[in-house]
Amino acid sequence: MTGPAAPDPDPARDPGLQPERTRLAWRRTTLACTVVAVLAAKQAVHDGISVAGVIATALCVLVWLGFLRVAHHRIQAVGSTARPAPMSVRAAMTATACTIALAGFAVAIVV
């Protein structure tokens, strides 16, 4: 006796709302990164503009722009086809590095 037949891996895939949820998740994450970058920049120049504050603000903006670029490309990829290509390792590493850097900036500014 044989087991049940394996289902067809792609029988006219119906993604349902999954692409929309993914786009919304990327947008929420981008918004959270934007808030962190703005608050970090505000805190860096809170006691007056200094060289260190300007450098910290520039680094926050640079990291935020990197994350924004990755998120924008991923949002477009998810919305362009029924089955988007997997996220590249480079894009995933960039998003991870930007997130860790923004978290590090937040900790450094608070402490």
Backbone as JSON, one array per atom type, in Angstrom:
{
  "sequence": "MTGPAAPDPDPARDPGLQPERTRLAWRRTTLACTVVAVLAAKQAVHDGISVAGVIATALCVLVWLGFLRVAHHRIQAVGSTARPAPMSVRAAMTATACTIALAGFAVAIVV",
  "N": [[0.84, -1.18, 0.0], [0.55, 2.17, -0.79], [1.41, 5.49, 0.32], [-0.5, 8.57, 0.78], [-0.91, 10.64, -2.1], [1.48, 13.09, -2.97], [0.84, 16.55, -2.68], [0.42, 18.84, -5.43], [3.1, 21.07, -5.94], [2.73, 23.73, -6.8], [-0.07, 24.53, -7.54], [-1.52, 26.65, -9.34], [-1.04, 28.96, -7.59], [-2.55, 30.59, -4.87], [-2.01, 33.36, -3.27], [-3.44, 34.71, -1.35], [-3.88, 36.91, 1.36], [-1.31, 37.15, 2.18], [0.91, 38.5, 0.77], [0.09, 41.18, 1.14], [0.11, 41.41, 3.94], [2.83, 41.07, 4.36], [3.9, 43.32, 3.02], [2.78, 45.34, 4.65], [4.03, 44.73, 7.08], [6.72, 45.3, 6.46], [6.44, 48.04, 6.01], [5.62, 48.94, 8.57], [7.93, 48.31, 10.02], [9.77, 49.96, 8.76], [8.69, 52.43, 9.47], [9.07, 52.32, 12.25], [11.89, 52.27, 12.34], [12.35, 54.79, 11.28], [11.3, 56.45, 13.29], [13.06, 55.8, 15.4], [15.5, 56.72, 14.3], [14.97, 59.47, 14.04], [14.45, 60.22, 16.73], [16.92, 59.52, 17.85], [18.64, 61.28, 16.49], [17.57, 63.68, 17.38], [18.1, 63.51, 20.13], [20.88, 63.42, 20.04], [21.65, 65.99, 19.37], [20.6, 67.44, 21.4], [21.68, 68.87, 23.62], [22.85, 70.96, 22.36], [24.51, 71.78, 19.31], [27.14, 69.77, 18.32], [30.3, 68.45, 17.21], [30.41, 65.68, 17.61], [27.68, 65.16, 17.92], [26.68, 65.85, 15.4], [28.01, 63.97, 13.82], [26.94, 61.6, 14.9], [24.26, 61.96, 14.23], [24.46, 61.99, 11.43], [25.35, 59.36, 11.0], [23.13, 57.93, 11.94], [21.19, 58.73, 10.06], [22.36, 57.72, 7.72], [22.34, 54.93, 8.21], [19.57, 54.58, 8.47], [18.73, 55.28, 5.86], [19.9, 53.18, 4.43], [18.43, 50.97, 5.42], [15.89, 51.77, 4.59], [16.16, 51.63, 1.82], [16.53, 48.84, 1.38], [14.08, 47.89, 2.4], [12.26, 49.17, 0.67], [12.88, 47.98, -1.82], [12.19, 45.34, -1.21], [9.45, 45.54, -0.64], [8.49, 46.26, -3.16], [9.22, 43.94, -4.59], [7.65, 41.97, -3.39], [5.12, 42.82, -4.06], [5.07, 42.66, -6.81], [4.87, 40.18, -8.14], [3.13, 36.99, -8.12], [4.54, 35.03, -6.84], [7.1, 35.98, -5.2], [10.68, 36.32, -5.51], [13.01, 34.79, -3.24], [14.36, 36.69, -0.5], [17.48, 38.21, -0.96], [20.68, 37.19, 0.33], [22.43, 39.26, 0.81], [20.7, 41.5, 1.01], [19.22, 40.74, 3.25], [21.23, 40.63, 5.19], [22.01, 43.32, 5.17], [19.64, 44.6, 6.08], [19.51, 43.45, 8.63], [21.94, 44.35, 9.76], [21.51, 47.13, 9.72], [19.33, 47.33, 11.47], [20.45, 46.39, 13.87], [22.45, 48.31, 14.18], [20.91, 50.67, 14.5], [19.63, 50.01, 16.9], [21.87, 49.87, 18.53], [22.7, 52.58, 18.41], [20.54, 53.73, 19.74], [20.81, 52.65, 22.32], [23.34, 53.68, 23.0], [22.83, 56.4, 23.04], [20.93, 56.7, 25.04], [22.26, 55.78, 27.3]],
  "CA": [[0.0, 0.0, 0.0], [1.33, 3.41, -0.88], [0.86, 6.6, 1.08], [-1.26, 9.55, -0.01], [-0.14, 11.33, -3.14], [1.99, 14.41, -2.58], [0.13, 17.62, -3.38], [1.16, 19.58, -6.46], [3.75, 22.16, -5.22], [2.3, 25.06, -7.21], [-1.28, 24.45, -8.36], [-2.08, 28.0, -9.51], [-0.91, 29.48, -6.22], [-3.39, 31.69, -4.41], [-1.28, 33.87, -2.1], [-4.33, 35.3, -0.36], [-3.48, 38.22, 1.9], [0.07, 37.09, 2.66], [1.74, 39.61, 0.27], [-0.32, 42.44, 1.76], [0.63, 41.4, 5.31], [4.28, 41.27, 4.28], [4.14, 44.75, 2.72], [2.46, 46.12, 5.84], [5.07, 44.5, 8.08], [7.89, 46.09, 6.06], [6.13, 49.46, 6.23], [5.68, 49.19, 10.02], [9.32, 48.27, 10.45], [10.38, 51.19, 8.25], [8.22, 53.52, 10.32], [9.76, 52.2, 13.54], [13.28, 52.72, 12.12], [12.3, 56.24, 11.09], [11.12, 57.05, 14.61], [14.31, 55.62, 16.14], [16.51, 57.61, 13.74], [14.62, 60.86, 14.38], [14.68, 60.41, 18.16], [18.37, 59.47, 18.1], [19.2, 62.54, 16.0], [17.11, 64.74, 18.3], [18.84, 63.37, 21.39], [22.3, 63.69, 19.8], [21.88, 67.44, 19.33], [19.74, 68.0, 22.44], [22.4, 69.85, 24.44], [23.54, 71.88, 21.47], [25.15, 71.13, 18.17], [28.56, 69.51, 18.49], [30.83, 67.59, 16.16], [29.97, 64.32, 17.9], [26.24, 65.11, 17.64], [26.5, 65.87, 13.94], [28.47, 62.66, 13.31], [25.94, 60.61, 15.32], [23.07, 62.19, 13.41], [24.77, 61.54, 10.07], [25.37, 57.89, 11.01], [21.73, 57.48, 12.04], [20.54, 58.95, 8.77], [22.94, 56.78, 6.76], [21.79, 53.6, 8.51], [18.15, 54.62, 8.13], [18.61, 55.24, 4.4], [20.21, 51.81, 4.01], [17.27, 50.13, 5.71], [14.8, 52.22, 3.73], [16.4, 51.09, 0.48], [16.24, 47.39, 1.41], [12.64, 47.73, 2.59], [11.58, 49.59, -0.55], [13.07, 46.93, -2.83], [11.44, 44.14, -0.82], [8.03, 45.84, -0.81], [8.22, 46.17, -4.59], [9.34, 42.55, -5.02], [6.5, 41.21, -2.88], [3.9, 43.25, -4.75], [5.16, 42.6, -8.27], [4.53, 38.87, -8.69], [2.4, 36.12, -7.21], [5.54, 34.3, -6.05], [8.35, 36.75, -5.26], [11.93, 35.61, -5.25], [13.45, 34.92, -1.85], [15.22, 37.83, -0.22], [18.89, 37.86, -1.11], [21.47, 37.17, 1.57], [22.98, 40.61, 0.98], [19.63, 42.37, 1.5], [18.89, 40.32, 4.61], [22.33, 41.07, 6.05], [21.93, 44.78, 5.26], [18.53, 44.92, 6.97], [19.91, 43.05, 9.98], [22.99, 45.27, 10.23], [20.89, 48.44, 9.97], [18.51, 47.21, 12.67], [21.36, 46.3, 15.01], [23.11, 49.62, 14.33], [19.96, 51.62, 15.09], [19.47, 49.63, 18.3], [23.09, 50.31, 19.21], [22.63, 54.03, 18.56], [19.54, 54.02, 20.77], [21.41, 52.33, 23.62], [24.44, 54.62, 23.24], [22.3, 57.73, 23.32], [20.21, 56.67, 26.31], [23.19, 55.54, 28.4]],
  "C": [[0.89, 1.24, 0.0], [0.62, 4.49, -0.09], [0.08, 7.55, 0.19], [-0.34, 10.27, -1.0], [0.27, 12.71, -2.63], [1.23, 15.48, -3.35], [1.05, 18.31, -4.39], [1.77, 20.81, -5.79], [3.28, 23.55, -5.61], [1.05, 24.99, -8.09], [-1.97, 25.81, -8.44], [-2.18, 28.68, -8.15], [-1.83, 30.66, -5.97], [-2.75, 32.25, -3.15], [-2.18, 34.48, -1.03], [-3.84, 36.67, 0.08], [-2.03, 38.26, 2.36], [0.95, 38.21, 2.08], [1.39, 40.95, 0.91], [0.19, 42.52, 3.2], [2.13, 41.65, 5.33], [4.61, 42.72, 3.98], [3.87, 45.61, 3.95], [3.51, 45.94, 6.93], [6.33, 45.29, 7.73], [7.65, 47.58, 6.29], [6.16, 49.81, 7.72], [7.12, 49.22, 10.51], [10.06, 49.52, 9.98], [9.96, 52.39, 9.09], [8.92, 53.5, 11.68], [11.22, 52.66, 13.43], [13.34, 54.23, 11.93], [12.18, 56.95, 12.44], [12.4, 56.96, 15.43], [15.37, 56.59, 15.63], [16.23, 59.07, 14.1], [14.88, 61.13, 15.86], [16.17, 60.39, 18.5], [19.02, 60.77, 17.65], [18.81, 63.69, 16.92], [17.9, 64.7, 19.6], [20.31, 63.73, 21.21], [22.6, 65.18, 19.8], [21.06, 68.16, 20.41], [20.44, 69.1, 23.25], [23.15, 70.87, 23.61], [24.26, 71.09, 20.38], [26.64, 71.02, 18.43], [29.01, 68.61, 17.35], [30.36, 66.15, 16.37], [28.48, 64.15, 17.6], [25.95, 65.07, 16.16], [26.91, 64.53, 13.33], [27.45, 61.58, 13.67], [24.67, 60.74, 14.48], [23.3, 61.7, 11.99], [24.79, 60.02, 9.99], [23.96, 57.32, 11.11], [21.0, 57.61, 10.71], [21.07, 57.97, 7.73], [22.39, 55.37, 6.98], [20.31, 53.54, 8.15], [17.94, 54.55, 6.63], [18.92, 53.85, 3.86], [19.04, 50.88, 4.25], [16.1, 50.49, 4.81], [14.95, 51.66, 2.33], [16.06, 49.6, 0.4], [14.73, 47.17, 1.51], [11.87, 48.09, 1.32], [11.69, 48.52, -1.64], [12.25, 45.68, -2.49], [9.94, 44.35, -0.98], [7.65, 45.74, -2.28], [8.26, 44.74, -5.08], [8.13, 41.73, -4.59], [5.24, 41.57, -3.66], [3.92, 43.03, -6.25], [4.75, 41.27, -8.87], [3.77, 38.05, -7.65], [3.36, 35.34, -6.32], [6.86, 35.06, -6.14], [9.56, 35.88, -4.98], [12.31, 35.77, -3.78], [14.37, 36.15, -1.69], [16.68, 37.39, -0.32], [19.6, 37.92, 0.24], [22.01, 38.57, 1.86], [21.92, 41.56, 1.55], [19.27, 42.02, 2.94], [19.98, 40.77, 5.59], [22.32, 42.59, 6.23], [20.82, 45.2, 6.22], [18.87, 44.59, 8.42], [20.95, 44.02, 10.56], [22.41, 46.65, 10.56], [20.06, 48.41, 11.25], [19.39, 47.17, 13.92], [22.05, 47.64, 15.25], [22.17, 50.64, 14.96], [19.7, 51.29, 16.56], [20.69, 50.05, 19.11], [23.13, 51.81, 19.42], [21.66, 54.41, 19.68], [20.13, 53.77, 22.16], [22.51, 53.33, 23.97], [23.92, 56.0, 23.62], [21.61, 57.77, 24.68], [21.18, 56.55, 27.48], [24.12, 56.69, 28.55]]
}
